[in-house]
Amino acid sequence: MSKGVLLVNLGSPDSPSVPDVRRYLNEFLMDGRVLDVAWPLRRFIVGTILISRPKESGHAYDQIWTKDGSPLVVTSKHVRAALQQRVSVPVELAMRYQSPSIESGVKALTAKGVTEVLLIPLFPHYAMSSFETAVVRVQEVAAKFAPQMKLTVQPPYYNQPDYIAALVASAADFLKQDYDHLLFSYHGIPERHLRKSDTTGCHCLKVENCCEIASPAHATCYRAQCFATTAAFVKLAGVPPEKYSISFQSRLGKDPWLKPYTDYELVRLAQVGKKRMLVICPAFVSDCLETIEEIGMRGCEDFMAASGKEFTRIPCMNEHPDWIAALEKMIARFLKP
């Protein structure tokens, strides 16, 4: 069998224009693993959101857009190129939503004679709205356009030593500066997603301190995996217990999402005397709207308005050599006879 690799990230609008943002949001929000309600209700909700949200989001994207395009897509392309230089098999990149499409990635690998693919979702943690939807979509596309293709999925790597080491290395220079608090801000998900992903049906958010009690449910529990990443990071980096905490960002709608909420926490921490703030976003391997604009711009404004003094957003791993090396090791394990 001829082997190859497919990297899959979330995606981005093709431009900050309202039509492109509307197209992206429609595809994203109409995914039943993102907005997990019956189709007619989902169509109604998304239709309502698309009235005003594309203009607001377009303005936000406009603030982070680079001359080469979306930071998420540009960085992901650079990561693919760096990996391709270091491995002997074809490496392609796809986005779950918009361009480059999963279909184009699968077809490109097929055109190169690839029949066995390592799928690496660029999401360290398992969530139905990120990791799971990417895997399922690749499986659907492969079954349609390359039914002979064998897929091997890289499991979530939230606690893999190589990923943790790369994450710590990418933050090392920032951790050397004086700071009062390090906030780990993870992308939020609705609490109902945790319950739906609970393979036991009786653990997540049903058992007291559920993330601290060993359970098969943790294999697909986003919250437990975020806690595990944080614990491994602070242990390796030597961050004292009193100098860090965890929060969740980017909530949508009125249903309860994972708490505490990042925007509330930034204000609270400033008000209780944490004047010099570091924020890291380990759920993202590449900087994007949620890290640059939501945290780096709006989060900073909220913190400073609440009497904070210094705010520093630690960039994602992006193209850090240790992250490229960690991905290379994933591929090397796949290529072993």
Residue, then its C-alpha position, 0 to 999 in steps of 0.5 A: m500500500s502507498k501511504g500518505v497524510l491528511l491534515v484537517n483543521l477547522g477552516s475559515p471564510d475565503s475572505p472577510s467579505v459579508p458573502d464569504v463569511r455568510r457562506y462559511l457560517n452557514e456551512f459551519l453552523m448547519d453541521g449537525r455536530v456543531l448545532d445538534v438540534a433537529w434540521p428544521l430548528r437548526r435551519f431556523i436558528v442559523g437563518t436568524i443568525l445569518i441576518s446580522r452575524p456575517k457583518e459582525s464577524g466580517h469586521a472581526y475577520d477584517q482585523i486579523w486578515t493578512k496579505d496572504g489570507s486567513p491566519l488559520v489557513v496560512t499557518s496550516k499551509h506552512v505546517r503542511a509544507a514544513l512537514q512535507q520537507r521532513v517526511s517521504v510520503p505525500v502530505e495534504l491539507a484540508m479544512r472541515y469547512q470551506s477551502p481547501s476542501i476535504e474532497s480536494g485533499v482526498k482527491a489529491l492523495t488519490a491522484k498520487g497513488v495513495t491508498e492508506v492515509l493517516l488522518i491527523p485532525l489538528f484538534p488535540h482534544y476530542a469534541m463532537s464539534s471539532f475532532e469528531t465532525a472532521v473524522v466523520r466527514v473525511q470518512e464520508v468523502a473517502a467512501k465516495f471518492a476513494p472507496q479503496m482508501k484505508l483511513t487510520v485516525q490519529p487519536p486525540y493527543y491532548n496528553q501526548p508528551d511530544y504535544i505537551a513539550a511543544l506547547v510548553a516550548s512555544a510558551a517558554d519565553f512568555l513564562k520567563q516574564d513576571y506575571d501574576h496569573l496564567l489563564f488556560s482558555y479553551h474553546g467552549i462547548p455546550e454541556r449537552h455535548l459532553r453528555k452526548s459524547d459520554t460512552t458510559g451514559c452515566h459519568c460526565l456531569k453526572v458524577e461529582n468531580c467527574c473529570e477527576i475520577a478515572s472513567p472510559a468516558h474520558a476517551t471522548c470527554y473534552r473537559a477531562q482532556c482539557f484538564a489533563t492538558t493543563a495538568a501536564f503543562v503546568k507540571l512540565a513548565g513548573v507553574p505553581p498551583e496558585k498562578y493558573s486557572i482554566s476557562f472556556q471561551s466562544r460560547l454561542g446561544k443561551d444553553p449552558w456551556l462549559k464554565p467558567y467563561t473566559d470573558y467573565e474570568l478576565v474581569r474577575l481576575a483583574q478585580v481580585g488583583k491579578k494585574r499581569m495576565l498571561v493567556i494561552c489557548p491550547a485547544f488551538v494549534s494555529d492562531c485564528l479569529e478566536t485567539i487573535e481577535e477574541i482573546g488578544m483584542r476583546g479579551c485584552e480590552d475587558f481585562m484592562a477595563a477591569s483595572g488590569k495592567e499588563f495583558t499578554r496573549i501567548p501565541c499558538m504553536n503555529e509553526h514552532p519547530d517542536w510542534i512540527a517535530a511532534l507531527e513528524k513523530m506521529i507520521a513516523r509511527f504510522l509509517k513503521p512496518 
